[in-house]
Amino acid sequence: MCHAQVNNMANTNKNTSSNKSANYLDLTLTMGIPMAEFAETTSSLPFGFSMKYNHQPDVKLPFLYGLGFSYLSAGSKSIQETETININAGGTIIDQFQIPLEFAIRNQIINGHLNFRIQGNNPIVKPYIDFLGGFNYFWTNTTLYDRSGQHFFDTDDRNRIFQKTQLGNFTWSAGSCVGVCAQLNKATFLNVSAGYLFGGRLNYYDKNQINDWDISINASQSPSNGSYDSNNINNTSALAKRSKTDMLLVQAGISVWLEATESKRSSRSNRH
């Protein structure tokens, strides 16, 4: 008889549960306001953009984790110069032409952080608090451009002849911020936040310092083969400033909710 088949079905109990996770991508404009010792040594107000990715393992729980990066410009200066090229025959100049050049000096900041977020579960308004830990990188560089339009010198596709970093330093960064996401549509939220980041001590150039810089071309080393390098350029030196790098970050932009994914868990128990 087939009674054993019925008993086996009765002795098997299947339990299936599902777990939904979600992902958020934050894209914001960012302003850094120097604080404490940093505010006393710099006149810069760094401004740029930030991108942050967070993963929520379970949409029923308010915990997310991820990472983010910010790029901030902390002052720049553009200097126009003209390089005069002579055509010589037997030691006599028979013709000459002038090539317009541009020197762009920029102070820049990149920071990267691991992020842990506690976020409200309200579908319309989601307040949150972030805890961050990572690094700051401050650097100043000079880029030389050929602005003739005829590419007399060796350049890349952006007309850059060369780029040189005058100063670059890493330090630690950590802090927290509070914010709120307000729903604009099903998948997009308005995102505003403010936070305080403590930063370690490093050397950097201030916006006012690079505004006082001058650049000159070494006439004795002017290129004759259509190539430039940093040895052709004189940079006015300046004593770098040094301080901690605490900043108040103010951010505004959007947060994009990426479609939730569902994973299923099954368990089986047998009755004996």
N, C-alpha and C positions, 0 to 999 in steps of 0.2 A: 504494500500500500504506500501512498505518498504522504503520510502524516509528517514525516521527517522534514519535508520541504517547508511546510507551514510553520513548524517549530523553529527552523533556522531563521525564517523571516521575522518571527516574533522576537527572537533573541538578539536581533540587530537593530540598534537605534542610532540614527545618523543626525547629528546636530551641525548645522551650517550657519556661520555668522559672517558678516561682511564688515570691512573697514575702509572708509573713504579718506583719502588724503588729498591735500590741495597744495598749490604752488602760487606764489605771488611775486611779481616783478615790479619793483619801484623805480620810477624814472623821475628825478626831481632836479630843479635848479637849486643851487646851494650857495649860500654866502657864509664865509667864515669871519667872525668878529674876534680879533685877538683879545685875550683876557690876561689879567694879572701881569706878570713880568713881561710877557710877550707884547701886551698893549703899550708898555712903557718904552719899548725899543723899536717898534715898527709903526709906520703910518699906513701900511697896506690894509686893504679890505679884500681878502681873496674871494674870488667869485668864479663859479663854474657849474658843474653838473655832477650828479651822483647816480649810481645804479646799484640796486640791491636786490638779491634773490633770496627768498625765504621759502622753506618747505614746511608744511604742516602735516605731520604723520597721520593725524586723526582729526577730522573736522569737528568732532565732538569735544575735543580738548583744546584749550587756549594757547598751546605751546607751539612755537615755530623756531626754526634755526636756519642759518644760511650764511652768506657772506656778501660784502659790498665794497665798492670802490668809488672814490671821488677824485675828480681832477679840478684844480683851482688855479686860476691865474692870479699872481700876486704883484702885478706891475709889469709894464713893458715900455720900450722906447725904440723908435725907428730913426735911423741916421742915413741920410742920402749922401753918397759920395760919387765922384766921377773919376774914372781911370782914363788917363790920356795915353794913347798908344802912338808911338812915332814910327814912321817908315824911313829908314836910313839908306843912303846910297853913298858909299865911300866916305862915311863919317858925316855926311850932310843930310839934314832932315828934309826930305822932299814932300812929305805929306804926314798928316796925323789925324786921328779920329778919337772920339771920346765915347766911353762906354758907361752908362749909368748903373750904379750899384746901390744896393740897399742892405744895411746892417740892421737886423732885428734882434734886440736884447730882451730876454724874457725871464722873469722870475716865475717859477711854477711849483705846484705842490701836488703830489699824489698821496692819497692814503688808502689803505686797505684794512678791513676789519672782519673778523668772525663775529657773527651776530646771534644773539638769543633774544627772542621776542615773546612777550606775553600779550595776547590780543583778545579783545572781546569778541563774542560770538554773534552779536546782533547783526543781522544781514544788511541793515541800512547804514548804521554808524558803528565803526569798529575802532574804539580807542585802543592804544597800545603803548607799551614801554619796551625799549630796546636796551640791551646791555652789550657793549662792544669792546673788543680788544684787538689790537693789531699794530700798524706802523704808520709813520709819516715819512715821506721822502721830499726834501726841499732841494731844488736845484736852479741854477742860473746858467743860461747858455746864450751864445751868439750865433746867428745864422746869417750867412752871406748869400744874397740873391743877385743874379744877373737880370737887370730890368730893361735890357736893350731890346728884348724880343727876338734877337737874332742869334742868341746862344753863342757868343764869342768864346765863352769859357765852358769848361766841362760842367754840365749841370744834370740834375735828375729831372723827372717829369713835372716838378714844381718849381723849376728854375733855381734850385738851390745849388750853390757851388760847394759849400761845406758848412758844417755845423760843429761847434766846439762848446764843451761844458766848462765853465769857469769854476763852478763850485757845486758839489752835490753831497748830501748827507742824509743818512737814515736815523730815525729814533723811534721809540715806542709811542703808542697812543692807546688810550683806554677811556671809557666813560659811558654815559647813558643818554638817552633822549626819550621824550614823550611826544606822541603824535595822535592823529585821528584820521581815519579813512571814511569819507562820506560817499555813499553810492551815487554814481552818475547814471549808470545803466547796469545791465546784468553782470558785465565783466569788468567794469572800469570804476575806480573810486578816485575822488579828489583826495590827495594826501598832503597834509601839512604837519610839520614837526619842528621841534627845537631841542637841542641837546648840548651838553657840555662835554668836551673831550680834553682830558689831561694829556699833555705831550712832553716828551723828554727834551733835554737840552741839546742844541746843535748850533752850528755856524750857518749863516745865511746872509744874503745881500737884501737890503731894504729897497722899496720902490724909489725913495728919494735918492738913494745912492746911485742906482743905474741911470736916473735922470741926469745926474751930473757927469756921467761917463762920456768920454769922447773916443773916437776911433780914427786912426790915421793909417794910411797905406805906406809901407816901406818902399820908397821909390827905388832904392838900390836892389830890391828883391822882387820888383814887379814881374809878373810872369811873361815869358816870351813864347811859351808853348801852349797857351790856352788853358792852363790849369793853375788853380790857386790852392794854397793850404794855409793853416793857421800861422805859419812863420811869416806870411806876408802882412800880418795885421798887428798893429800896436793897440792894446787895450789899456786904458787908464786904470791902474790898479786901485783898489779900495780895501780898507780894513773891514773884514766881515764882522757883522754883529753876532752876538751869541746870547741866547736866552732859552728858557723853557718855551714851549709852543702850545700853551693852552688856548683853546678856541671855543667860542660859542657858535654852533652851527644852526643856521635857520634854513629850512628846506620847504619847497612847495612844488608840487607836480602831480603825477598820477600813479596809482597802483593798479596793475592789471592782474585780475584773477585768472589764472590758467585752469582749464577744465579739470575738475577733480577726477582722480582715478580710484577705482575700487578693487580691493583685493579680498578674496574669500578665504576663510579658514574653515576647515571641517574637522570634526572630532567624531570618533566612533567608540561606543561603549557596548560591551557584550554582557548580557545577563546569563548567569549560570544557574 
